[in-house]
Amino acid sequence: MTDTTAAPEGLADDNAAAQTGIRIIAQFVRDFSFESPHAPDSLRSGTAQPAIDMGVEMNARGRADGLFEVDLKLSARATREEQPVFHVEVVYGGLFHIAGVPEADLEPVLLIECPRFLFPFARRLIADVTSEGGFPPFLIDPIDFAGVYAARKAQAEGVVIGNA
């Protein structure tokens, strides 16, 4: 037999804080592409290292069931002497349950924290496919998602201010 009593006020707040968080419900590949248009010639080591052009995009949307879909799009285009070596693009998605986050903080959580969870998996896909394509594995350096978010936010605000 157990006695039940109301939790002291301090503990009730701790329980609410314990409910705050991000839970990954599912992860998935939404889109994936690898091209090496000049293979096998592009596999030979040239005198110059290929130039790599990287792209990073994050998108999020709410769903009717209260969950959020977040997409992380990573792309890398390698060129050597103005010839394409390879192009890889992955859109890696996640389905997230987010609880206890104030409305004002929801956008940064969706576009900074959620992509941070997805990044290692998308990075591995790119490394694996470039290796399978006959190249050394292309390992993307860690991404500062907070910096990317801040830059895009400033750019968007600058566009609005510039048009006013």
Number of C-alpha atoms within 10 A of each C-alpha: 3 4 4 6 6 7 10 8 8 8 11 12 12 10 11 11 13 11 13 13 12 17 13 15 12 11 17 14 15 13 11 17 12 17 16 18 13 12 14 11 11 18 15 10 11 11 8 9 11 18 15 15 11 14 11 14 16 20 13 18 12 13 10 6 7 10 17 20 19 23 26 24 21 21 19 20 18 18 18 17 12 9 12 18 23 23 19 21 21 21 20 24 25 22 21 20 16 19 17 13 15 9 7 8 9 14 15 14 17 23 21 19 14 27 25 17 15 19 20 12 14 24 18 14 21 24 19 16 19 20 13 11 17 14 17 13 16 17 13 16 7 10 12 11 20 15 11 16 17 14 12 13 12 12 12 12 11 12 11 10 9 8 6 6
